[in-house]
Amino acid sequence: MSLAQIYEGWKNHLLPEERTKAFIEHVSKERIKICEQCDKHSSKHITMRPDAHCTECGCTLSAKTKCLTCECPFKKWIATELPEL
């Protein structure tokens, strides 16, 4: 994951643009459903971190799932593009 993707995920999580907010939330919810079923989800491991995260890549899922150019390290979900607005 690049610094640009980390920035994108956190920006979309904390300060999403109004015109893209609903789409990003939709994508994130679908991705989180997939992550919650994965054996690498932090809820299935003993961890000191309080956030839901991927134990494979270490990413905080609330931000990673909102990074549209990111993908799951196991290809369970892939990058997507914003629809024409």
N, C-alpha and C positions, 0 to 999 in steps of 0.2 A: 504494500500500500504506500502510495506516495504522500508527501506532505500536502500536496494540493487536494488529494482525496480526503485526508484527515480534516483539513480545513472545510472542505465541502460538506462533509457529514455533520460536523459541529455547527456550521453556519445554518444548514438546513434544519438542524435540531433546535437551535436557540433563536435564530432570526430568519425564518423562511420568508421569502418574498410572498406577498399576499396572493399574487396570481398563480403561484405554483404550490401553495401550502396544501390544498386539498389533495393534489396528485401525490405529493411527497408523503403525506400521511397515509394514503391508500397503499402505496408501495411498501412503506415501512411496516404497516400492520400485516400485510401478506408475508413479508420476509420474516417478521418476528414469529408468526405462526410456524413457519418452517424451522426456524432456529430452536424454538421451544421443544420440538420433537427430536432434535439432534443430540447424540450422546456427548457432544463437545460443549453443550450449553452449560454454563457455570452452575446452574441449579442441580446438575447431576454430579457435582464434584464438591469436595471440601475446599474452600477458598477463603482467603482473608478479605478479598474485595467485596464491597457491599453491592456493587452494580451487576446487572445481568451482562455477561460478556462471553465471548467465544474463548474456550480454553486452548484452541488451536492457534488462532492468530492474535489473541489478546485484546481484540477490539471491544469497546463498549457498544453493545448492540443498539441502544437508543440512538446513537449517532451513526454507526456503520450502516444500519438499515435505511438511513435517510440519505446516504451518499449514493446518488443515482449512477455514478460511474464505477462504483465498487461492485465486487462480486464475492460470493462465499468461497472460501478456500477449497471447498469440496464440490463447487459448482452446483450447489443445491438451489441457488438463485444467482442470476447474472445481472450485469449492468443493463440499464434501461435508459431511454431517452425521454425527455419531456415531449408531450404531444404538442402539436401546433396550437398555440393559444391565440 
